[in-house]
């Protein structure tokens, strides 16, 4: 099949050669990556560091000669937040430091607070009533203890031939609604209950005088995996200080409480909201303009620039941002003059539900009508009922493709075709010049959970690359270990070369990339 595809789909080997030379021998990808992670640091959406990242990437893209460099605002995302210090110390039955970090968008303690630990079980709003009048001055344990299970995941993983072969097998989806868990109604119910419980719990803990809460980290081996808590919205209660604690320090607290041994802790969190009112988030956009009659057509590449707050957002997703920026730099450096415009989007709000990329798609490409039912309006776009036919914007018909990176820093091994079978032979041809650096596989499978879904959901070609996992899902993802040291520089160089080549070929082929049929929301 590959030989036929190469014969049918032209590949500009002269340009690929120039791209490889620039990417492999004059790379700047690590300079970009290092500044994002070690000079700017974590980039929680709407934090001061995210604003710094927007400004710095605009400056870099401008210096490289890109055009139409600007930030584009999207909806009132919420308030900015940052923290500068956090500590938990056991005071009794013995003195010991415990390792924990705060959840985003939760308040600080305004100095150290001391209190006795209490274990609570709150799974529904009705559970709150049994704790009324019992929580004042307490530090609450919200999670159950968890048994340690060693060796469940390899700490470092690269695809072998067998694994890549498995990715080429397509799994036929189950019938919609066959499993209760698969139905949209069930997902809406769970989401609505979770939001209501969070809101009620935040308000209840404040009213009851709780000092702070602790939850167990989602991973073992001393890793703190933590996301958001409280609320980023100015009109909602932010609750009390919330922290996630390493499992090996959290479990002994639960065991002590269950054995009726009193435990006293001191908690100190320096955290603050940086805005009084809800603020819009911002995507950073730039482009290499096309030329001639196809200049109004668009090829796009992107990655989310926001991150969580406890590491430096290195694998998730400064790696993707650095690769996509490097791809644009490479194209400018080799003098590329594409027929179609090549545009880069550095998204914000991805970690809260693809908010930035969805907003871009809705503004420029296509959107379903906004619901009028307040209950529907309160849901994220992925859970809303269809409200009418897709409303296509001016650029919808002129859009060719979107390429995304957001699965850590691992080497590209190929690309997911998102069931776009007509794209498979095209991608096989484009990958052929990179077989020698490990990129060989085109999978017909869908992959999700990142920004290409915003494009795919409205029928536009949006793609994510197949990557080696490295230790992304064993040590790094959303954890305080998401730092520079878990990155493979050579992998980023390889990825940047492939992205630049894919963007060039998409922007110069005779026809836009083929589209698969648009499926209505299930």
PyMOL commands that set and color helices and strands:
alter all, ss='L'
color gray80, all
select helices_A, chain A and resi 2-8+13-25+29-40+48-63+125-131+161-167+180-182+184-208+247-258+292-294+314-333+350-352+355-364+374-377+381-383+421-437+452-456+472-476+484-486+489-508
alter helices_A, ss='H'
color red, helices_A
select strands_A, chain A and resi 67-78+81-92+96-98+100-102+113-119+138-141+212-216+241-245+264-273+279-288+298-304+341-347+366-367+391-392+399-404+412-416+441-443+462-467
alter strands_A, ss='S'
color yellow, strands_A
deselect
rebuild
show_as cartoon
